[in-house]
Amino acid sequence: MSFKPFPAPSIQCALGAACVLSEDVGISSGFIPDGAFADNSDSTNWGYEPHKSRLSSTGWCGSKDAFIFLSVDLQRCKI
């Protein structure tokens, strides 16, 4: 299985000019607080907590169990 980027023509804005598709959500800038990052791992390695999944950070490392996920509460509705 390989990653295939979402084709740009398939993204359509129903709100007209008021819809901004390239607006940053605030993950790398720090607008989204560290507490908005969570995972379902029982043991996250110290130094690799969920909030470290931001760009230009050390990265997140959950446990080795199957079905581990990372979630981010974006604080507001984003398109």
PDB file of N, CA, C and O in Angstrom, chain B, residues numbered from 101:
ATOM      1  N   MET B 101       0.848  -1.169   0.000  1.00  0.00           N
ATOM      2  CA  MET B 101       0.000   0.000   0.000  1.00  0.00           C
ATOM      3  C   MET B 101       0.896   1.234   0.000  1.00  0.00           C
ATOM      4  O   MET B 101       1.873   1.293   0.747  1.00  0.00           O
ATOM      5  N   SER B 102       0.579   2.188  -0.806  1.00  0.00           N
ATOM      6  CA  SER B 102       1.364   3.415  -0.852  1.00  0.00           C
ATOM      7  C   SER B 102       0.451   4.618  -0.680  1.00  0.00           C
ATOM      8  O   SER B 102      -0.761   4.533  -0.881  1.00  0.00           O
ATOM      9  N   PHE B 103       1.051   5.733  -0.306  1.00  0.00           N
ATOM     10  CA  PHE B 103       0.312   6.975  -0.109  1.00  0.00           C
ATOM     11  C   PHE B 103       0.020   7.614  -1.455  1.00  0.00           C
ATOM     12  O   PHE B 103       0.912   7.745  -2.293  1.00  0.00           O
ATOM     13  N   LYS B 104      -1.215   8.008  -1.659  1.00  0.00           N
ATOM     14  CA  LYS B 104      -1.586   8.734  -2.866  1.00  0.00           C
ATOM     15  C   LYS B 104      -2.200  10.062  -2.437  1.00  0.00           C
ATOM     16  O   LYS B 104      -3.187  10.070  -1.701  1.00  0.00           O
ATOM     17  N   PRO B 105      -1.635  11.187  -2.884  1.00  0.00           N
ATOM     18  CA  PRO B 105      -2.166  12.490  -2.471  1.00  0.00           C
ATOM     19  C   PRO B 105      -3.590  12.704  -2.964  1.00  0.00           C
ATOM     20  O   PRO B 105      -3.991  12.194  -4.010  1.00  0.00           O
ATOM     21  N   PHE B 106      -4.334  13.464  -2.190  1.00  0.00           N
ATOM     22  CA  PHE B 106      -5.702  13.806  -2.544  1.00  0.00           C
ATOM     23  C   PHE B 106      -5.663  14.744  -3.742  1.00  0.00           C
ATOM     24  O   PHE B 106      -5.056  15.811  -3.649  1.00  0.00           O
ATOM     25  N   PRO B 107      -6.282  14.392  -4.859  1.00  0.00           N
ATOM     26  CA  PRO B 107      -6.207  15.267  -6.039  1.00  0.00           C
ATOM     27  C   PRO B 107      -6.923  16.594  -5.799  1.00  0.00           C
ATOM     28  O   PRO B 107      -8.069  16.609  -5.347  1.00  0.00           O
ATOM     29  N   ALA B 108      -6.267  17.684  -6.093  1.00  0.00           N
ATOM     30  CA  ALA B 108      -6.815  19.021  -5.864  1.00  0.00           C
ATOM     31  C   ALA B 108      -8.163  19.250  -6.539  1.00  0.00           C
ATOM     32  O   ALA B 108      -9.027  19.873  -5.922  1.00  0.00           O
ATOM     33  N   PRO B 109      -8.401  18.784  -7.780  1.00  0.00           N
ATOM     34  CA  PRO B 109      -9.698  19.042  -8.412  1.00  0.00           C
ATOM     35  C   PRO B 109     -10.878  18.412  -7.670  1.00  0.00           C
ATOM     36  O   PRO B 109     -12.018  18.823  -7.884  1.00  0.00           O
ATOM     37  N   SER B 110     -10.636  17.432  -6.811  1.00  0.00           N
ATOM     38  CA  SER B 110     -11.742  16.791  -6.117  1.00  0.00           C
ATOM     39  C   SER B 110     -12.214  17.586  -4.904  1.00  0.00           C
ATOM     40  O   SER B 110     -13.251  17.266  -4.323  1.00  0.00           O
ATOM     41  N   ILE B 111     -11.467  18.615  -4.515  1.00  0.00           N
ATOM     42  CA  ILE B 111     -11.876  19.463  -3.395  1.00  0.00           C
ATOM     43  C   ILE B 111     -12.708  20.613  -3.955  1.00  0.00           C
ATOM     44  O   ILE B 111     -12.221  21.413  -4.754  1.00  0.00           O
ATOM     45  N   GLN B 112     -13.965  20.686  -3.529  1.00  0.00           N
ATOM     46  CA  GLN B 112     -14.841  21.740  -4.009  1.00  0.00           C
ATOM     47  C   GLN B 112     -15.354  22.533  -2.820  1.00  0.00           C
ATOM     48  O   GLN B 112     -15.692  21.968  -1.780  1.00  0.00           O
ATOM     49  N   CYS B 113     -15.406  23.815  -2.980  1.00  0.00           N
ATOM     50  CA  CYS B 113     -15.874  24.685  -1.910  1.00  0.00           C
ATOM     51  C   CYS B 113     -17.321  25.083  -2.168  1.00  0.00           C
ATOM     52  O   CYS B 113     -17.637  25.673  -3.202  1.00  0.00           O
ATOM     53  N   ALA B 114     -18.192  24.759  -1.229  1.00  0.00           N
ATOM     54  CA  ALA B 114     -19.606  25.079  -1.374  1.00  0.00           C
ATOM     55  C   ALA B 114     -19.941  26.466  -0.832  1.00  0.00           C
ATOM     56  O   ALA B 114     -21.066  26.937  -1.000  1.00  0.00           O
ATOM     57  N   LEU B 115     -18.981  27.126  -0.184  1.00  0.00           N
ATOM     58  CA  LEU B 115     -19.246  28.420   0.429  1.00  0.00           C
ATOM     59  C   LEU B 115     -18.790  29.592  -0.433  1.00  0.00           C
ATOM     60  O   LEU B 115     -18.860  30.739   0.010  1.00  0.00           O
ATOM     61  N   GLY B 116     -18.332  29.335  -1.634  1.00  0.00           N
ATOM     62  CA  GLY B 116     -17.875  30.404  -2.517  1.00  0.00           C
ATOM     63  C   GLY B 116     -16.567  31.004  -2.045  1.00  0.00           C
ATOM     64  O   GLY B 116     -15.702  30.292  -1.536  1.00  0.00           O
ATOM     65  N   ALA B 117     -16.416  32.301  -2.209  1.00  0.00           N
ATOM     66  CA  ALA B 117     -15.159  32.983  -1.880  1.00  0.00           C
ATOM     67  C   ALA B 117     -14.845  32.965  -0.386  1.00  0.00           C
ATOM     68  O   ALA B 117     -13.694  33.161   0.003  1.00  0.00           O
ATOM     69  N   ALA B 118     -15.849  32.732   0.453  1.00  0.00           N
ATOM     70  CA  ALA B 118     -15.622  32.726   1.898  1.00  0.00           C
ATOM     71  C   ALA B 118     -14.898  31.467   2.364  1.00  0.00           C
ATOM     72  O   ALA B 118     -14.474  31.383   3.517  1.00  0.00           O
ATOM     73  N   CYS B 119     -14.759  30.503   1.482  1.00  0.00           N
ATOM     74  CA  CYS B 119     -14.130  29.239   1.841  1.00  0.00           C
ATOM     75  C   CYS B 119     -12.638  29.298   1.526  1.00  0.00           C
ATOM     76  O   CYS B 119     -12.251  29.381   0.360  1.00  0.00           O
ATOM     77  N   VAL B 120     -11.808  29.254   2.551  1.00  0.00           N
ATOM     78  CA  VAL B 120     -10.361  29.291   2.369  1.00  0.00           C
ATOM     79  C   VAL B 120      -9.816  27.899   2.636  1.00  0.00           C
ATOM     80  O   VAL B 120      -9.863  27.422   3.770  1.00  0.00           O
ATOM     81  N   LEU B 121      -9.296  27.240   1.600  1.00  0.00           N
ATOM     82  CA  LEU B 121      -8.808  25.875   1.745  1.00  0.00           C
ATOM     83  C   LEU B 121      -7.355  25.799   2.182  1.00  0.00           C
ATOM     84  O   LEU B 121      -6.902  24.736   2.604  1.00  0.00           O
ATOM     85  N   SER B 122      -6.620  26.886   2.093  1.00  0.00           N
ATOM     86  CA  SER B 122      -5.202  26.839   2.412  1.00  0.00           C
ATOM     87  C   SER B 122      -4.872  27.452   3.770  1.00  0.00           C
ATOM     88  O   SER B 122      -3.699  27.683   4.066  1.00  0.00           O
ATOM     89  N   GLU B 123      -5.855  27.715   4.583  1.00  0.00           N
ATOM     90  CA  GLU B 123      -5.630  28.318   5.894  1.00  0.00           C
ATOM     91  C   GLU B 123      -4.979  27.309   6.836  1.00  0.00           C
ATOM     92  O   GLU B 123      -5.414  26.160   6.914  1.00  0.00           O
ATOM     93  N   ASP B 124      -3.942  27.735   7.547  1.00  0.00           N
ATOM     94  CA  ASP B 124      -3.289  26.866   8.522  1.00  0.00           C
ATOM     95  C   ASP B 124      -4.241  26.564   9.672  1.00  0.00           C
ATOM     96  O   ASP B 124      -5.046  27.411  10.056  1.00  0.00           O
ATOM     97  N   VAL B 125      -4.147  25.361  10.216  1.00  0.00           N
ATOM     98  CA  VAL B 125      -4.989  25.007  11.354  1.00  0.00           C
ATOM     99  C   VAL B 125      -4.313  25.340  12.675  1.00  0.00           C
ATOM    100  O   VAL B 125      -4.982  25.358  13.708  1.00  0.00           O
ATOM    101  N   GLY B 126      -3.022  25.601  12.678  1.00  0.00           N
ATOM    102  CA  GLY B 126      -2.330  26.024  13.889  1.00  0.00           C
ATOM    103  C   GLY B 126      -1.547  24.947  14.598  1.00  0.00           C
ATOM    104  O   GLY B 126      -1.114  25.151  15.732  1.00  0.00           O
ATOM    105  N   ILE B 127      -1.353  23.806  13.965  1.00  0.00           N
ATOM    106  CA  ILE B 127      -0.623  22.725  14.624  1.00  0.00           C
ATOM    107  C   ILE B 127       0.859  23.058  14.746  1.00  0.00           C
ATOM    108  O   ILE B 127       1.430  22.912  15.827  1.00  0.00           O
ATOM    109  N   SER B 128       1.486  23.496  13.679  1.00  0.00           N
ATOM    110  CA  SER B 128       2.920  23.783  13.759  1.00  0.00           C
ATOM    111  C   SER B 128       3.200  25.134  14.408  1.00  0.00           C
ATOM    112  O   SER B 128       4.272  25.325  14.982  1.00  0.00           O
ATOM    113  N   SER B 129       2.264  26.071  14.331  1.00  0.00           N
ATOM    114  CA  SER B 129       2.480  27.408  14.896  1.00  0.00           C
ATOM    115  C   SER B 129       2.313  27.447  16.411  1.00  0.00           C
ATOM    116  O   SER B 129       2.775  28.385  17.059  1.00  0.00           O
ATOM    117  N   GLY B 130       1.664  26.446  16.975  1.00  0.00           N
ATOM    118  CA  GLY B 130       1.422  26.438  18.410  1.00  0.00           C
ATOM    119  C   GLY B 130       0.056  26.980  18.791  1.00  0.00           C
ATOM    120  O   GLY B 130      -0.282  27.002  19.975  1.00  0.00           O
ATOM    121  N   PHE B 131      -0.748  27.423  17.811  1.00  0.00           N
ATOM    122  CA  PHE B 131      -2.096  27.914  18.108  1.00  0.00           C
ATOM    123  C   PHE B 131      -2.922  26.823  18.778  1.00  0.00           C
ATOM    124  O   PHE B 131      -3.672  27.095  19.715  1.00  0.00           O
ATOM    125  N   ILE B 132      -2.787  25.599  18.304  1.00  0.00           N
ATOM    126  CA  ILE B 132      -3.448  24.459  18.938  1.00  0.00           C
ATOM    127  C   ILE B 132      -2.609  24.087  20.160  1.00  0.00           C
ATOM    128  O   ILE B 132      -1.429  23.772  20.005  1.00  0.00           O
ATOM    129  N   PRO B 133      -3.175  24.113  21.372  1.00  0.00           N
ATOM    130  CA  PRO B 133      -2.387  23.841  22.583  1.00  0.00           C
ATOM    131  C   PRO B 133      -1.957  22.378  22.697  1.00  0.00           C
ATOM    132  O   PRO B 133      -2.573  21.492  22.104  1.00  0.00           O
ATOM    133  N   ASP B 134      -0.898  22.140  23.462  1.00  0.00           N
ATOM    134  CA  ASP B 134      -0.389  20.781  23.658  1.00  0.00           C
ATOM    135  C   ASP B 134      -1.467  19.834  24.166  1.00  0.00           C
ATOM    136  O   ASP B 134      -1.475  18.658  23.802  1.00  0.00           O
ATOM    137  N   GLY B 135      -2.376  20.327  25.002  1.00  0.00           N
ATOM    138  CA  GLY B 135      -3.430  19.500  25.571  1.00  0.00           C
ATOM    139  C   GLY B 135      -4.456  19.017  24.559  1.00  0.00           C
ATOM    140  O   GLY B 135      -5.255  18.135  24.870  1.00  0.00           O
ATOM    141  N   ALA B 136      -4.450  19.579  23.349  1.00  0.00           N
ATOM    142  CA  ALA B 136      -5.394  19.163  22.309  1.00  0.00           C
ATOM    143  C   ALA B 136      -4.935  17.889  21.605  1.00  0.00           C
ATOM    144  O   ALA B 136      -5.691  17.304  20.829  1.00  0.00           O
ATOM    145  N   PHE B 137      -3.705  17.456  21.869  1.00  0.00           N
ATOM    146  CA  PHE B 137      -3.157  16.240  21.266  1.00  0.00           C
ATOM    147  C   PHE B 137      -3.365  15.082  22.236  1.00  0.00           C
ATOM    148  O   PHE B 137      -3.088  15.211  23.429  1.00  0.00           O
ATOM    149  N   ALA B 138      -3.843  13.968  21.734  1.00  0.00           N
ATOM    150  CA  ALA B 138      -4.085  12.797  22.586  1.00  0.00           C
ATOM    151  C   ALA B 138      -3.835  11.527  21.787  1.00  0.00           C
ATOM    152  O   ALA B 138      -3.882  11.531  20.557  1.00  0.00           O
ATOM    153  N   ASP B 139      -3.571  10.448  22.500  1.00  0.00           N
ATOM    154  CA  ASP B 139      -3.469   9.137  21.860  1.00  0.00           C
ATOM    155  C   ASP B 139      -4.145   8.115  22.758  1.00  0.00           C
ATOM    156  O   ASP B 139      -4.504   8.422  23.894  1.00  0.00           O
ATOM    157  N   ASN B 140      -4.317   6.923  22.262  1.00  0.00           N
ATOM    158  CA  ASN B 140      -4.952   5.878  23.059  1.00  0.00           C
ATOM    159  C   ASN B 140      -3.923   4.869  23.561  1.00  0.00           C
ATOM    160  O   ASN B 140      -4.267   3.739  23.908  1.00  0.00           O
ATOM    161  N   SER B 141      -2.677   5.283  23.595  1.00  0.00           N
ATOM    162  CA  SER B 141      -1.593   4.411  24.026  1.00  0.00           C
ATOM    163  C   SER B 141      -1.509   4.377  25.550  1.00  0.00           C
ATOM    164  O   SER B 141      -1.636   5.409  26.208  1.00  0.00           O
ATOM    165  N   ASP B 142      -1.295   3.194  26.100  1.00  0.00           N
ATOM    166  CA  ASP B 142      -1.123   3.077  27.550  1.00  0.00           C
ATOM    167  C   ASP B 142       0.225   3.619  27.998  1.00  0.00           C
ATOM    168  O   ASP B 142       0.362   4.128  29.110  1.00  0.00           O
ATOM    169  N   SER B 143       1.204   3.507  27.136  1.00  0.00           N
ATOM    170  CA  SER B 143       2.545   3.963  27.507  1.00  0.00           C
ATOM    171  C   SER B 143       3.186   4.707  26.348  1.00  0.00           C
ATOM    172  O   SER B 143       3.614   4.109  25.361  1.00  0.00           O
ATOM    173  N   THR B 144       3.243   6.016  26.489  1.00  0.00           N
ATOM    174  CA  THR B 144       3.919   6.838  25.496  1.00  0.00           C
ATOM    175  C   THR B 144       5.331   7.082  25.992  1.00  0.00           C
ATOM    176  O   THR B 144       5.532   7.413  27.160  1.00  0.00           O
ATOM    177  N   ASN B 145       6.301   6.923  25.124  1.00  0.00           N
ATOM    178  CA  ASN B 145       7.693   7.125  25.509  1.00  0.00           C
ATOM    179  C   ASN B 145       7.943   8.573  25.884  1.00  0.00           C
ATOM    180  O   ASN B 145       7.501   9.484  25.184  1.00  0.00           O
ATOM    181  N   TRP B 146       8.662   8.797  27.007  1.00  0.00           N
ATOM    182  CA  TRP B 146       8.971  10.145  27.459  1.00  0.00           C
ATOM    183  C   TRP B 146       9.789  10.855  26.386  1.00  0.00           C
ATOM    184  O   TRP B 146      10.756  10.297  25.868  1.00  0.00           O
ATOM    185  N   GLY B 147       9.406  12.066  26.059  1.00  0.00           N
ATOM    186  CA  GLY B 147      10.072  12.820  25.011  1.00  0.00           C
ATOM    187  C   GLY B 147       9.386  12.689  23.662  1.00  0.00           C
ATOM    188  O   GLY B 147       9.706  13.415  22.721  1.00  0.00           O
ATOM    189  N   TYR B 148       8.436  11.758  23.572  1.00  0.00           N
ATOM    190  CA  TYR B 148       7.713  11.521  22.318  1.00  0.00           C
ATOM    191  C   TYR B 148       6.203  11.534  22.565  1.00  0.00           C
ATOM    192  O   TYR B 148       5.466  10.731  21.992  1.00  0.00           O
ATOM    193  N   GLU B 149       5.754  12.447  23.416  1.00  0.00           N
ATOM    194  CA  GLU B 149       4.347  12.558  23.772  1.00  0.00           C
ATOM    195  C   GLU B 149       3.529  13.012  22.553  1.00  0.00           C
ATOM    196  O   GLU B 149       4.100  13.482  21.568  1.00  0.00           O
ATOM    197  N   PRO B 150       2.192  12.872  22.615  1.00  0.00           N
ATOM    198  CA  PRO B 150       1.349  13.226  21.467  1.00  0.00           C
ATOM    199  C   PRO B 150       1.595  14.628  20.903  1.00  0.00           C
ATOM    200  O   PRO B 150       1.597  14.805  19.685  1.00  0.00           O
ATOM    201  N   HIS B 151       1.802  15.630  21.770  1.00  0.00           N
ATOM    202  CA  HIS B 151       2.005  16.989  21.252  1.00  0.00           C
ATOM    203  C   HIS B 151       3.320  17.137  20.492  1.00  0.00           C
ATOM    204  O   HIS B 151       3.518  18.133  19.795  1.00  0.00           O
ATOM    205  N   LYS B 152       4.213  16.174  20.615  1.00  0.00           N
ATOM    206  CA  LYS B 152       5.485  16.213  19.886  1.00  0.00           C
ATOM    207  C   LYS B 152       5.308  15.794  18.425  1.00  0.00           C
ATOM    208  O   LYS B 152       6.283  15.726  17.677  1.00  0.00           O
ATOM    209  N   SER B 153       4.065  15.512  18.018  1.00  0.00           N
ATOM    210  CA  SER B 153       3.805  15.154  16.624  1.00  0.00           C
ATOM    211  C   SER B 153       3.761  16.387  15.718  1.00  0.00           C
ATOM    212  O   SER B 153       3.595  16.255  14.505  1.00  0.00           O
ATOM    213  N   ARG B 154       3.905  17.567  16.289  1.00  0.00           N
ATOM    214  CA  ARG B 154       3.941  18.788  15.479  1.00  0.00           C
ATOM    215  C   ARG B 154       5.117  18.737  14.503  1.00  0.00           C
ATOM    216  O   ARG B 154       6.110  18.051  14.747  1.00  0.00           O
ATOM    217  N   LEU B 155       4.995  19.463  13.406  1.00  0.00           N
ATOM    218  CA  LEU B 155       6.104  19.566  12.464  1.00  0.00           C
ATOM    219  C   LEU B 155       7.318  20.165  13.167  1.00  0.00           C
ATOM    220  O   LEU B 155       7.163  20.998  14.060  1.00  0.00           O
ATOM    221  N   SER B 156       8.489  19.765  12.789  1.00  0.00           N
ATOM    222  CA  SER B 156       9.759  20.261  13.335  1.00  0.00           C
ATOM    223  C   SER B 156       9.908  19.958  14.817  1.00  0.00           C
ATOM    224  O   SER B 156      10.565  20.710  15.537  1.00  0.00           O
ATOM    225  N   SER B 157       9.314  18.879  15.281  1.00  0.00           N
ATOM    226  CA  SER B 157       9.457  18.441  16.665  1.00  0.00           C
ATOM    227  C   SER B 157      10.064  17.042  16.660  1.00  0.00           C
ATOM    228  O   SER B 157      10.380  16.505  15.598  1.00  0.00           O
ATOM    229  N   THR B 158      10.228  16.449  17.845  1.00  0.00           N
ATOM    230  CA  THR B 158      10.866  15.134  17.934  1.00  0.00           C
ATOM    231  C   THR B 158      10.008  14.017  17.374  1.00  0.00           C
ATOM    232  O   THR B 158      10.541  12.997  16.937  1.00  0.00           O
ATOM    233  N   GLY B 159       8.696  14.181  17.376  1.00  0.00           N
ATOM    234  CA  GLY B 159       7.799  13.147  16.867  1.00  0.00           C
ATOM    235  C   GLY B 159       7.097  12.416  17.993  1.00  0.00           C
ATOM    236  O   GLY B 159       7.550  12.440  19.137  1.00  0.00           O
ATOM    237  N   TRP B 160       5.993  11.767  17.669  1.00  0.00           N
ATOM    238  CA  TRP B 160       5.189  11.011  18.630  1.00  0.00           C
ATOM    239  C   TRP B 160       5.507   9.543  18.489  1.00  0.00           C
ATOM    240  O   TRP B 160       5.706   9.047  17.380  1.00  0.00           O
ATOM    241  N   CYS B 161       5.554   8.851  19.598  1.00  0.00           N
ATOM    242  CA  CYS B 161       5.809   7.413  19.578  1.00  0.00           C
ATOM    243  C   CYS B 161       4.917   6.760  20.628  1.00  0.00           C
ATOM    244  O   CYS B 161       5.206   6.821  21.823  1.00  0.00           O
ATOM    245  N   GLY B 162       3.840   6.140  20.178  1.00  0.00           N
ATOM    246  CA  GLY B 162       2.948   5.429  21.088  1.00  0.00           C
ATOM    247  C   GLY B 162       3.483   4.039  21.378  1.00  0.00           C
ATOM    248  O   GLY B 162       4.611   3.714  21.006  1.00  0.00           O
ATOM    249  N   SER B 163       2.693   3.230  22.029  1.00  0.00           N
ATOM    250  CA  SER B 163       3.120   1.862  22.323  1.00  0.00           C
ATOM    251  C   SER B 163       3.122   1.034  21.044  1.00  0.00           C
ATOM    252  O   SER B 163       2.648   1.484  20.001  1.00  0.00           O
ATOM    253  N   LYS B 164       3.657  -0.172  21.133  1.00  0.00           N
ATOM    254  CA  LYS B 164       3.777  -1.038  19.959  1.00  0.00           C
ATOM    255  C   LYS B 164       2.514  -1.848  19.693  1.00  0.00           C
ATOM    256  O   LYS B 164       2.506  -2.682  18.788  1.00  0.00           O
ATOM    257  N   ASP B 165       1.455  -1.628  20.450  1.00  0.00           N
ATOM    258  CA  ASP B 165       0.199  -2.348  20.255  1.00  0.00           C
ATOM    259  C   ASP B 165      -0.442  -1.974  18.919  1.00  0.00           C
ATOM    260  O   ASP B 165      -0.173  -0.910  18.362  1.00  0.00           O
ATOM    261  N   ALA B 166      -1.285  -2.856  18.424  1.00  0.00           N
ATOM    262  CA  ALA B 166      -2.034  -2.568  17.201  1.00  0.00           C
ATOM    263  C   ALA B 166      -3.130  -1.547  17.499  1.00  0.00           C
ATOM    264  O   ALA B 166      -3.574  -1.416  18.640  1.00  0.00           O
ATOM    265  N   PHE B 167      -3.547  -0.849  16.494  1.00  0.00           N
ATOM    266  CA  PHE B 167      -4.659   0.104  16.564  1.00  0.00           C
ATOM    267  C   PHE B 167      -4.386   1.307  17.461  1.00  0.00           C
ATOM    268  O   PHE B 167      -5.309   1.830  18.085  1.00  0.00           O
ATOM    269  N   ILE B 168      -3.149   1.745  17.533  1.00  0.00           N
ATOM    270  CA  ILE B 168      -2.810   2.959  18.274  1.00  0.00           C
ATOM    271  C   ILE B 168      -3.060   4.154  17.355  1.00  0.00           C
ATOM    272  O   ILE B 168      -2.692   4.122  16.181  1.00  0.00           O
ATOM    273  N   PHE B 169      -3.679   5.201  17.882  1.00  0.00           N
ATOM    274  CA  PHE B 169      -3.936   6.371  17.046  1.00  0.00           C
ATOM    275  C   PHE B 169      -3.633   7.650  17.800  1.00  0.00           C
ATOM    276  O   PHE B 169      -3.562   7.673  19.029  1.00  0.00           O
ATOM    277  N   LEU B 170      -3.458   8.702  17.039  1.00  0.00           N
ATOM    278  CA  LEU B 170      -3.215  10.045  17.544  1.00  0.00           C
ATOM    279  C   LEU B 170      -4.407  10.898  17.134  1.00  0.00           C
ATOM    280  O   LEU B 170      -4.869  10.806  15.997  1.00  0.00           O
ATOM    281  N   SER B 171      -4.906  11.719  18.039  1.00  0.00           N
ATOM    282  CA  SER B 171      -6.003  12.621  17.682  1.00  0.00           C
ATOM    283  C   SER B 171      -5.639  14.050  18.071  1.00  0.00           C
ATOM    284  O   SER B 171      -4.882  14.279  19.014  1.00  0.00           O
ATOM    285  N   VAL B 172      -6.188  14.997  17.330  1.00  0.00           N
ATOM    286  CA  VAL B 172      -5.940  16.414  17.586  1.00  0.00           C
ATOM    287  C   VAL B 172      -7.276  17.138  17.571  1.00  0.00           C
ATOM    288  O   VAL B 172      -8.006  17.083  16.581  1.00  0.00           O
ATOM    289  N   ASP B 173      -7.599  17.820  18.672  1.00  0.00           N
ATOM    290  CA  ASP B 173      -8.807  18.638  18.741  1.00  0.00           C
ATOM    291  C   ASP B 173      -8.460  20.001  18.142  1.00  0.00           C
ATOM    292  O   ASP B 173      -7.715  20.771  18.747  1.00  0.00           O
ATOM    293  N   LEU B 174      -8.992  20.299  16.966  1.00  0.00           N
ATOM    294  CA  LEU B 174      -8.650  21.537  16.263  1.00  0.00           C
ATOM    295  C   LEU B 174      -9.321  22.773  16.853  1.00  0.00           C
ATOM    296  O   LEU B 174      -9.090  23.880  16.366  1.00  0.00           O
ATOM    297  N   GLN B 175     -10.140  22.617  17.883  1.00  0.00           N
ATOM    298  CA  GLN B 175     -10.745  23.723  18.621  1.00  0.00           C
ATOM    299  C   GLN B 175     -11.871  24.443  17.878  1.00  0.00           C
ATOM    300  O   GLN B 175     -12.656  25.167  18.491  1.00  0.00           O
ATOM    301  N   ARG B 176     -11.952  24.249  16.568  1.00  0.00           N
ATOM    302  CA  ARG B 176     -12.999  24.905  15.775  1.00  0.00           C
ATOM    303  C   ARG B 176     -13.197  24.121  14.489  1.00  0.00           C
ATOM    304  O   ARG B 176     -12.356  23.306  14.109  1.00  0.00           O
ATOM    305  N   CYS B 177     -14.297  24.371  13.835  1.00  0.00           N
ATOM    306  CA  CYS B 177     -14.613  23.669  12.591  1.00  0.00           C
ATOM    307  C   CYS B 177     -13.700  24.152  11.472  1.00  0.00           C
ATOM    308  O   CYS B 177     -13.561  25.353  11.241  1.00  0.00           O
ATOM    309  N   LYS B 178     -13.084  23.204  10.785  1.00  0.00           N
ATOM    310  CA  LYS B 178     -12.198  23.529   9.664  1.00  0.00           C
ATOM    311  C   LYS B 178     -12.678  22.792   8.426  1.00  0.00           C
ATOM    312  O   LYS B 178     -13.227  21.695   8.527  1.00  0.00           O
ATOM    313  N   ILE B 179     -12.475  23.384   7.267  1.00  0.00           N
ATOM    314  CA  ILE B 179     -12.830  22.741   5.999  1.00  0.00           C
ATOM    315  C   ILE B 179     -11.564  22.247   5.353  1.00  0.00           C
ATOM    316  O   ILE B 179     -11.610  21.667   4.268  1.00  0.00           O
TER     317      ILE B 179
END
